[in-house]
Amino acid sequence: MQAITVRSRDAGVGGLSLTDLPHPHAAENDVIVQVRAAGFTPGELDWPGTWVDRAGRDRTPTVPGHELSGVVAELGYGTTGLTVGQRVFGLADWTRNGSLAEYTAVEARNLAPLPADVSHTVAAALPISGLTAWQGLFTHGHLMTGQTVLIHGAAGGVGSIAVQLAREAGARVIGTGRTSHRDTALELGADTFMDLETDRLEDSGEVDLVLDVFGGDVLERSTALVRAGGTLVTIATPPTVQPVDGRAVFFVVEPDRARLADLVQRVRDGRLRPVVGDVRPLSDAPAAFTRGGRTVPGKTIIQPCTE
């Protein structure tokens, strides 16, 4: 089969290439998924799990990508609850080969059934982005009706879903991003948009919750915006500064089959619209990893196998 692999951590994005690999093996409680659509996180080449297995052993060449939608091609020993030929979506494991491949092995518990009326392309935009948005807003941020949340990257994969979930929960939403992302963020339900290229972030006023995806200077400046009793939640890097009289939380998204089922039902009901950006063939995945390689807002989706 064909897959995108990287062999050297030092090579970074430049080390990504289209490679022929053996067909994956289904271990106990695994399924083999024929991947129809896949998503990735641009920074995942910096994650330890990209390079070593659960025991800390080198596992290069490694296949990146952790979001996938596809069809069950094979069941491992002891696997229950799924059947060959079933449409599924979910998360590939952090310390095993990922979704930028024609086939990949995934723990069955990390997958949810995909209804026939939701496309693989849309489904592949949900797992990391949707679970991160939900867990950031509600599990860690404890967002409540009537509160104000500032969501960075409001037109991106995580941010676009977070805007919609927060708005449905009855929160006031301030979105941030580039100039070209203003219209998308407002269409998704943001009450206000702060242009990080031209506006002063400090002019947004105090908020109950900040959901950060950028880290760095944006994260540090956001700390001062959190009102007493509020929370700053980030997925970028552990914060070095705490809000005055508030909390700062860094977290890594966790698989959740039940929540995936809830998110896809929201898509079916028209209450949630994942923003799909570029859709590219597997051979274009290396270029898509670079920020300059992405041309439109939303989640870039790779199609290893077409329907």
For each residue, the residues with C-beta under 8 A, 3 or more apart:
1: 20 21 22 23 101 102 103
2: 18 19 20 21 101 102 282 304
3: 18 19 21 63 97 100 101 102 282 304
4: 16 17 18 19 63 64 65 100 101 282 285 286
5: 16 17 19 21 61 62 63
6: 11 15 16 17 45 50 60 61 62 64
7: 11 15 60 61 62
8: 11 15 60
9: 12 45 50 51
10: 15
11: 6 7 8 14 15
12: 9 15 45
13: 16 45 286 289 290
14: 11
15: 6 7 8 10 11 12
16: 4 5 6 13 64 285 286 289
17: 4 5 6 286
18: 2 3 4 282 283 285 286
19: 2 3 4 5 61
20: 1 2
21: 1 2 3 5 61 63 101
22: 1
23: 1 32 103
24: 32 97 101 103 104 105
25: 105
26: 30 31 32 74 75 76 77 79 105
27: 30 76 77 105
28: 76 77 78 79
29: 76 77 78 79 107 108 109
30: 26 27 75 76 79 105 106 107 108
31: 26 72 73 74 75 76 79 82 88 105 106 108 111
32: 23 24 26 72 73 74 75 76 103 104 105 106
33: 68 70 71 72 73 88 103 104 105 106 111
34: 70 71 72 73 102 103 305
35: 38 68 69 70 99 101 102 103 104 304 305
36: 69 70 71 120 124 303 304 305 306 307
37: 68 69 70 119 120 121 123 124 301 302 303 304
38: 35 65 67 68 69 98 99 100 101 124 301 302 303 304
39: 65 66 67 68 99 124 125 127 128 129 157 299 300 301 302
40: 44 64 65 66 67 98 99 100 285 288 289 300 302
41: 44 66 128
42: 289 290 291
43: 46 47
44: 40 41 47 50 64 65 66
45: 6 9 12 13 50 64 289
46: 43 50
47: 43 44 50 94
48: 51 52
49: 52 94 95
50: 6 9 44 45 46 47 62 64
51: 9 48 58 59 60 62
52: 48 49 55 56 57 58 59 95
53: 56 57 59 95 96
54: 95
55: 52
56: 52 53
57: 52 53
58: 51 52
59: 51 52 53 62 95 96 97
60: 6 7 8 51
61: 5 6 7 19 21
62: 5 6 7 50 51 59 97 98
63: 3 4 5 21 97 98 99 100 101 104
64: 4 6 16 40 44 45 50 98 100
65: 4 38 39 40 44 68 92 98 99 100 101 285 302
66: 39 40 41 44 91 92 93 94 98 99 127 128
67: 38 39 40 91 92 99 124 125 126 127 128 129
68: 33 35 37 38 39 65 89 90 91 92 98 99 104 106 124 127
69: 35 36 37 38 87 88 89 114 120 121 123 124
70: 33 34 35 36 37 87 88 89 120 305
71: 33 34 36 85 86 87 88
72: 31 32 33 34 75 82 83 84 85 86 88
73: 31 32 33 34 84 103
74: 26 31 32 84
75: 26 30 31 32 72 79 82 83 84
76: 26 27 28 29 30 31 32 79 105 108
77: 26 27 28 29
78: 28 29
79: 26 28 29 30 31 75 76 82 108
80: 108
81: 108
82: 31 72 75 79 86 88 108 111 113
83: 72 75 86
84: 72 73 74 75
85: 71 72
86: 71 72 82 83 113
87: 69 70 71 113 114 115 116 120
88: 31 33 69 70 71 72 82 111 112 113 114
89: 68 69 70 111 112 114 120 123 124 126 127 260 264
90: 68 106 110 111 112 127 255 257 260
91: 66 67 68 106 110 111 127 128 131 255
92: 65 66 67 68 96 97 98 99 104 106 110
93: 66 96 98 106 107 110
94: 47 49 66
95: 49 52 53 54 59
96: 53 59 92 93 105
97: 3 24 59 62 63 92 101 104 105
98: 38 40 62 63 64 65 66 68 92 93 101 104
99: 35 38 39 40 63 65 66 67 68 92 104 124 302 304
100: 3 4 38 40 63 64 65 282 285 302 304
101: 1 2 3 4 21 24 35 38 63 65 97 98 104 282 304
102: 1 2 3 34 35 282 304 305
103: 1 23 24 32 33 34 35 73
104: 24 32 33 35 63 68 92 97 98 99 101
105: 24 25 26 27 30 31 32 33 76 96 97
106: 30 31 32 33 68 90 91 92 93 110 111
107: 29 30 93 110 111
108: 29 30 31 76 79 80 81 82 111
109: 29 255 257
110: 90 91 92 93 106 107 255 257
111: 31 33 82 88 89 90 91 106 107 108 257
112: 88 89 90 257 260 261 264
113: 82 86 87 88 261
114: 69 87 88 89 118 120 123 264
115: 87 118 264 268
116: 87
117: 268
118: 114 115 122 123 264 267 268
119: 37 122 123
120: 36 37 69 70 87 89 114 123 124 307
121: 37 69 124 125 276 279 301 303
122: 118 119 125 126 267 274 276
123: 37 69 89 114 118 119 120 126 264
124: 36 37 38 39 67 68 69 89 99 120 121 127 299 301
125: 39 67 121 122 129 157 274 275 276 298 299 301
126: 67 89 122 123 129 130 161 260 263 264 267 274
127: 39 66 67 68 89 90 91 124 130 131 260
128: 39 41 66 67 91 131 132 157 158 253
129: 39 67 125 126 132 133 157 158 160 161 274 299
130: 126 127 133 134 161 259 260 263 272 274
131: 91 127 128 134 135 253 254 255 256 259 260 263
132: 128 129 135 136 158 235 253
133: 129 130 136 137 158 159 161 162 165 211
134: 130 131 137 138 139 165 259 263
135: 131 132 138 139 140 251 253 254 256
136: 132 133 139 140 141 158 162 211 233 235 251
137: 133 134 141 143 149 162 165 166 169 209 211 233
138: 134 135 141 142 143 165 169
139: 134 135 136
140: 135 136 231 233 249 251
141: 136 137 138 149 209 211 231 233 249
142: 138 209 231
143: 137 138 147 149 166 169 171 208 209
144: 147 169 171 208
145: 169 170 171
146: 170 171 172
147: 143 144 171 172 208 209
148: 171 172 173 174 206 207 208 209
149: 137 141 143 162 166 171 172 173 174 207 208 209 210 211
150: 174 175 176 194 204 207 209 210 211 222 225
151: 154 159 162 163 166 173 174 175 176 190 211
152: 159 176 177 210 211 212 213 214 218 222
153: 156 158 159 176 177 213 214
154: 151 159 160 162 163 173 175 176 177 181 184 185 188 190 193
155: 159 160 175 177 178 181 184 185 188 275 297 298
156: 153 159 160 177 181 213 275 297 298 299
157: 39 125 128 129 160 161 274 275 298 299
158: 128 129 132 133 136 153 161 162 211 213 235
159: 133 151 152 153 154 155 156 162 163 175 177 185 211 213
160: 129 154 155 156 157 163 164 184 185 188 274 275 297 298 299
161: 126 129 130 133 157 158 164 165 272 274
162: 133 136 137 149 151 154 158 159 165 166 211
163: 151 154 159 160 166 167 173 175 185 188 189 190
164: 160 161 167 168 188 189 271 272 273
165: 133 134 137 138 161 162 168 169 272
166: 137 143 149 151 162 163 169 171 173 189
167: 163 164 170 171 173 188 189 190
168: 164 165 189 271
169: 137 138 143 144 145 165 166
170: 145 146 167
171: 143 144 145 146 147 148 149 166 167 209
172: 146 147 148 149 191
173: 148 149 151 154 163 166 167 189 190 191 192
174: 148 149 150 151 190 191 192 193 194 204 207
175: 150 151 154 155 159 163 185 186 188 190 192 193 194
176: 150 151 152 153 154 193 194 195 196 201 218
177: 152 153 154 155 156 159 181 182 185 193 195 196 297
178: 155 181 195 196 197
179: 182 195 197 198
180: 297
181: 154 155 156 177 178 184 185 193 297
182: 177 179 185 186 193 195
183: 186 187
184: 154 155 160 181 187 188 275 297 298
185: 154 155 159 160 163 175 177 181 182 188 190 193
186: 175 182 183 189 190 193
187: 183 184
188: 154 155 160 163 164 167 175 184 185 273 275
189: 163 164 166 167 168 173 186
190: 151 154 163 167 173 174 175 185 186 193
191: 172 173 174
192: 173 174 175 204
193: 154 174 175 176 177 181 182 185 186 190
194: 150 174 175 176 199 201 203 204
195: 176 177 178 179 182 198 199
196: 176 177 178 199 201 218
197: 178 179
198: 179 195
199: 194 195 196 203
200: 203
201: 176 194 196 204 218 221 222 225
202: 221 224 225
203: 194 199 200
204: 150 174 192 194 201 207 225
205: 225
206: 148 225 226 227 230
207: 148 149 150 174 204 210 225 226 227 230
208: 143 144 147 148 149 226 227 229 230 231
209: 137 141 142 143 147 148 149 150 171 226 230 231 232 233
210: 149 150 152 207 222 223 225 226 230 231 232 233 234
211: 133 136 137 141 149 150 151 152 158 159 162 233 234
212: 152 215 218 219 222 232 233 234 235 236
213: 152 153 156 158 159 234 235 236
214: 152 153 218 219 236
215: 212 218 219 234 236 237
216: 219 220 236 237
217: 220 221
218: 152 176 196 201 212 214 215 221 222
219: 212 214 215 216 222 223 232 234 236 237 239
220: 216 217 223 240 241
221: 201 202 217 218 224 225
222: 150 152 201 210 212 218 219 225 226 232
223: 210 219 220 226 232 239 241 242 243 248
224: 202 221 243 244
225: 150 201 202 204 205 206 207 210 221 222
226: 206 207 208 209 210 222 223 230 231 232 243 244 246
227: 206 207 208 230 246
228: 244 245 246
229: 208 245 246
230: 206 207 208 209 210 226 227 243 246 247
231: 140 141 142 208 209 210 226 243 246 247 248 249
232: 209 210 212 219 222 223 226 239 243 246 247 248 249
233: 136 137 140 141 209 210 211 212 248 249 250 251
234: 210 211 212 213 215 219 237 238 239 248 249 250
235: 132 136 158 212 213 250 251 252 253
236: 212 213 214 215 216 219 250
237: 215 216 219 234 250
238: 234 250
239: 219 223 232 234 242 248 250
240: 220
241: 220 223 248
242: 223 239 246 247 248
243: 223 224 226 230 231 232 246 247 248
244: 224 226 228
245: 228 229
246: 226 227 228 229 230 231 232 242 243
247: 230 231 232 242 243
248: 223 231 232 233 234 239 241 242 243
249: 140 141 231 232 233 234
250: 233 234 235 236 237 238 239
251: 135 136 140 233 235
252: 235
253: 128 131 132 135 235
254: 131 135
255: 90 91 109 110 131
256: 131 135 259 260
257: 90 109 110 111 112 260 261
258: 261 262
259: 130 131 134 256 262 263
260: 89 90 112 126 127 130 131 256 257 263 264
261: 112 113 257 258 264 265
262: 258 259 265 266
263: 126 130 131 134 259 260 266 267 272
264: 89 112 114 115 118 123 126 260 261 267 268
265: 261 262 268 269
266: 262 263 269 271 272
267: 118 122 126 263 264 270 271 272 273 274
268: 115 117 118 264 265
269: 265 266 272
270: 267 273
271: 164 168 266 267
272: 130 161 164 165 263 266 267 269
273: 164 188 267 270
274: 122 125 126 129 130 157 160 161 267 298 299
275: 125 155 156 157 160 184 188 297 298 299
276: 121 122 125 279 298 299 301
277: 294 295 296 297 298 299 300 301
278: 288 294 295 296 300 301
279: 121 276 300 301 302 303
280: 284 285 287 288 300 301 302 303
281: 284 302 303
282: 2 3 4 18 100 101 102 285 302 303 304
283: 18
284: 280 281 287 288 302
285: 4 16 18 40 65 100 280 282 288 289 302
286: 4 13 16 17 18 289
287: 280 284 290 293
288: 40 278 280 284 285 293 294 300 302
289: 13 16 40 42 45 285 286 293
290: 13 42 287 293 294
291: 42 294
292:
293: 287 288 289 290
294: 277 278 288 290 291 300
295: 277 278
296: 277 278
297: 155 156 160 177 180 181 184 275 277
298: 125 155 156 157 160 184 274 275 276 277
299: 39 124 125 129 156 157 160 274 275 276 277
300: 39 40 277 278 279 280 288 294
301: 37 38 39 121 124 125 276 277 278 279 280
302: 37 38 39 40 65 99 100 279 280 281 282 284 285 288
303: 36 37 38 121 279 280 281 282 306
304: 2 3 35 36 37 38 99 100 101 102 282
305: 34 35 36 70 102
306: 36 303
307: 36 120
